[in-house]
Amino acid sequence: MKFTREQYIESLTFGQCERPMFCELFGPLVGLADEWLAQGATQDEIDLIGFDWDFVPYIDCGGHTGALDTHPPETLEETDEYLMQRDSLGRTGLLPKN
């Protein structure tokens, strides 16, 4: 079953949903894909699209999730031994060159 954007939002916000949404968010358990392949599973079954899994093609959350007010990275000091820089989030790092 393919969920629409509205059905997905209703499901996530505990609204009215015609049936519960079930999906494997992170894919098969570690090692399960290899075991299924050894048993003759198809690639569609490994990708979990060969079953009647519920899915949502694409949902945009509508929010900005990146850093706000960032600055370009700047080099504070560079020697033959290390490079000291301040990144776009204001963190200072020391990178040894060896």
N, C-alpha and C positions, 0 to 999 in steps of 0.2 A: 504494500500500500504506500502510496506517495502522499505525504502531507503537504498541504498548502501553507503559506506563511501564516495565515490567520489561525489555522488549526494548530500549528506549532506553537504560536504565542499563547493560545488558549490552554494548550497542554502544559506549558511552562509556568503559567500564572494560575494554575488550578481552576481554570474556567470550565466551560462545557465542552466536552470532547466526546465524539461519537464512540471511540474506543481508545484504550490506553496505547500510547506510543511505545514501541519496544525496539531498541537498536543496540548494537555493540558499538559503543563510542570509540573504543581504541582498537578495534579489530580482534582477531582471535587471540586466545591466550598464548603465551610464549611456548613455542614448540608445537602448537596444535596445527599450524599450517603445514609443517613438514610431515607430521603424522597423517594428515588428510591427503597430502600429495602421495605418500607411500601407499595409501589405501585406494588411490585412483581418482581423487577429487579433481574437478575441473578448475580452471583459473577463476571462473565466475563464482564457484563455491568458495574458493579461498578468499576472494574479495568480498564475500558475503552478499553479492548481488544475485546469485543463483537461487536464493531463497526468497521468501516473501518478507524480507526485512523492511521495516518502515524507514523512510529517509526523507530529508528535506534537501532539495537541490542547493539552495543558497539562502542564507538569512543574514541581512546586514543589521547589526545592533544599533546603528544610528549614532553611536557615541564615539568620541575621540579617545583612544586608549593609549596613545603615545605620550611622550614627555612634552610638557608645555614649556615655553620660554627656554629653549636650548641655545647654547652658544657654540660656535664652531670650535673644533678641537685646536689646542695650541701647544706648541713645544715650549717647555719651560727651560730645559737644559739638555744638551746632548754632548756626550763625551765619547771616547773610544770604548768605554766600558758599559755605558748605559744610556737610555733615553728616558727623560722625564717629561710626561705630557699631562695636560688637563683635558679630559674628554668633554663631550657636549653636555653631560649632566653635572659637570663641575667636580668630578672625581679626579684626584691626582694619582697617577700611576708611575711606577719605576720599572722599566723593562731592561733587564740585563741583555747585553748583546752577545754574550758567549753562549 
